[in-house]
Amino acid sequence: MIVANATGCSSIYGASARLRLIRLLKVAVGLHGLLHYLKIMLNMGMECFSAVNTIRLRILKRMEEIKADVSSELADLFTIFAEKFL
């Protein structure tokens, strides 16, 4: 789980609260401010995705490195994981 905050304040918004925040921002700062906020959220989401994907690739690489040293059952699970991952 990643807890991230791109608003610069100390609040962490849930799914429905985020939609309410967007409505409030549209009223408070207009469409330009809303688009800027959404751009920040999109960038933050892509950075989180990239970080998680990097970790998953490291795990996959490590699994391939140790596959010869584990039991055949575990090696089979590594193979299934790799197939589903890619």
HELIX and SHEET records of a PDB file:
HELIX    1   1 ALA A   15  ILE A   66  1                                  52    
HELIX    2   2 LYS A   67  ASP A   69  5                                   3    
HELIX    3   3 SER A   72  PHE A   85  1                                  14    
END                                                                             
